[in-house]
């Protein structure tokens, strides 16, 4: 990858930094956020989908007492940032937004082994290496250049290091259509690259994917059940079955995985 391409990406990331410092979204981006999050929020809470993902991440992380952890693109702290800071031997959270990193450093004051820095992961200024864990929650889809991303991840991970990711997919036909209609109006389009089938396959080629889980496949359409006369208990039980099918079958079935909206993976360096 040429230095010119790297400089182009770093310039885009400067715009991304400005965006996340002010978080000024246009009407189209606000509408998409509402559709993506609010319409599905009720049964996300009822099924504790988010907590199921976090619990899986805690299991994947394992014993962190002797681990050096990088919390990549953590903003002011994600759901597990303080958990990582509390349990690891050393913790570093990085994000483009200096405003958010200032807030995170305030939250980290009780953890002498932890710090946060405003730095671009791809920049030569970021020199630390040999991380036992790179935790990337909602981050890796912000990198358009997979070559740059994979090269940097491999450079930063220790030999037996773990990479834990969580990102949106655009692999199902309805989502591809919706995202295609929305993208020309999207205020953060320059750094939003939800995973395609090709992206997922490249992760499998570049790393050892130890385990993967996906959510909101068949279950994402369950809010339409509100239009059908059905008891709340029957509706919830049906949604639970759909969600569990998404969760279990995405482990081994590409076909089922590609129906889902979000993917989380535990990966290691290829030996």
Order of alpha helices (4+ residues) and beta strands (2+ residues): alpha-alpha-alpha-alpha-beta-alpha-beta-alpha-beta-beta-alpha-beta-alpha-alpha-beta-alpha-alpha-beta
